Structure formats: C-alpha cells, structure tokens
C-alpha cells in the first residue's frame, strides 16, 4: 500500500530516530531538557522539515511520507515529533501558503535546513479551544503594525528565531511573521511539566511590538487561515501517535515473552493474549484510517475538511493512549521505569490528547456534521 518513496522516507526517519533520539531521550525526558537546536540541524539534513511542501529547500514529498516520518519519530518520543509538526506543518506551512515571496525566501530555506526554529502563536491564556475570543490585538500606526497580547503553551517559543503570531485587527484576524529579536517581544519557558518534557514550551508576551507592513502574511485574512494550519498539523498527529502506540506494543510483546510467572511466560496466558490482540487490532485500524486520510489529502491537494481531521485525531489519539495504558498493565511495576518507554509515551499522549483540539472539541466537530447543529454557538 506504500510507494518506494514512502518506504524510503519511513526508513530514513527510523534511522534518524535510532541514531539521534532513542539513545538519550529517556535522560532528556527525566531532566526536562533536550538539545532542540542540535536535533533541528540533524532533521534539516535529513529533509524532515516541511517535507510535503515544494520549493524553497523543501523536499516535495507526499503527505503520506510525512505521516510515516512523524510515526517513526514519535515512536521515539512525542515531544520530539512535535518539533517536526510545529516547524513544518504550522510555521512553514503558514508562510508557504499565506506569505509573500519575500517572506518565503527569507525564512523557508532556513527553517527547512533547521538553521532557524519557528513557533506558532495562536493559543492564549484565556482562549485555547475558542480562538474566536482572541485578545491579542494588531493596530495600524502609519505604515506600521503594533502588536499587543499574550500567547501561551507555544512549542519552541523560548528558543524560536521566528514566530507566526495571530492577532485580531480592525478587519478580522491577521497573521504576522515576527523575528523574535524585535523590541517588545519576550518569551519565557513553562517549567514543571509532567508531560512532553523532551520539548521546549513557553509563553510569549507582545508589548508594543512594532512591525512593518511587510511582516504581515498577505494571504491570511480571517481565522480560517490559522485553522487551516492546524488542520494540516493535525494530520501529523494522527500518524504520529501510531508510532508511540506501536513502540509501547512492541515493548510489551518483548516483555511478555521474557517475563515468567507461574512457570511460564506471561505471553502464554489468555488474558495477556486478549490484551495484545485487541491492541494490535486498534493499532492497525488506526494506521488504515491515517493512510485513508493521507491519500484523500493528496488527491484533493488541499486541507481536509475539519470533521475528517476530527475523526482521525479523536480516534487515533484516544486509542493510542489506551494502548499505552494497557501495555503498562502487562509490564506491572516495571512499566513505570525509565528504562522502558511505555510510561513516557503514556504521559506524553496525555498532552497530545488535549493539544490542537481536545477530544471534546473533535466530538463536537463530528457532531455538528452529523446533526447540522452547531453546539459551539452561544
């Protein structure tokens, strides 16, 4: 069901994960620190950033190849996979689709190579699931724009070289390409996370950030622009979580075959086999769903409909976290040790369950399509 190019992309991503992530990721997670810049350079060398985009140093690979890449990287760690999704499917995609030629030339080659790191500023302290209430404002002052507001839970914010900032203007929502060294822009690390610890997440404060008109994304004229970027990134999540689930299942299978109780391997007990069978079933169903959505995205050459993405994100993340929890039960107390990846995957997936749309939001998206009634309406 996969092309040679897609198999090659999968193999390359697996080698990158084996060489640059797996050997140290448990330590990064425990210390709450990961060498993001060094990883970005390695990912850039392998062409993993914005690989489904064309031109400007991007690989121009298929959407399914990107999905398989995310699956292999998330099999190592969800937080590290998030770096690829944010960089390629949020930051680079926003510039690639809505930016000017000047913006594309200035930023896309540097982002694709990993020489620059980007972040995507949409969520706010009081407006997460409901971006329509966005408080960040962009006002025109002569030929310039002035931005004021706060963004939070922004992956890569503390280390980013450029931020895509979304703000409410007089004529709707506007997007801006903001170099992070501009006056009035500050970012701080959000510490004491118990999940996605091998990543950098922060809060952005915009205090009178003055930008020229050339910083505005000319093709972004409404909230539909950032939402289309999220739709693009969610496809990476739909694929990625399968990698975390697969890694848990592989670990539990090996453990169950080696662990003996009552005189034989626990893999030989009916209850254990029932758990393994159910998990394998859900993992393969999730893969077929991801592949179906990836092929649809390729055929229509544009974002999937929101409810289509919601079906994939709701199902695959929900099943992945169930698999991680079930694998932990097979491994007993050893399942919480850092020498095994299962508890780390389970903890990471708790964050994936809620970011880029909680399960409840995706249920309502599907419900609206089924009934024709908008449950979000005030």
Secondary structure by P-SEA (a helix, b strand, c coil): cccaaaaaaaaaaaaaaaccccccaaaaaaacccaaaaaaaaaaaaccccccccccccccccaaaaaaaaaaaaaacaaaaaaaaaacccaaaaaaccccaaaaaacaaaaaaccbbbbbcccccccccccccccbbbbbcccbbbbbbccccccccccccccbbbbbccccbbbbbcccccccbbbbbbcccccccccccbbbbbccccccccccccccccaaaaaaaaaaaaaaaaaaaaaaaaaaaaaaaaaaaccccccccccccaaaaaaaaaaaaaaaaaaaaaaaaaaaaaaacccccaaaaaaaaacaaaaaaaaaaaaaaaacccccccccaaaaaaaaaaaaacccccaaaaaaaaaaaacccccccc
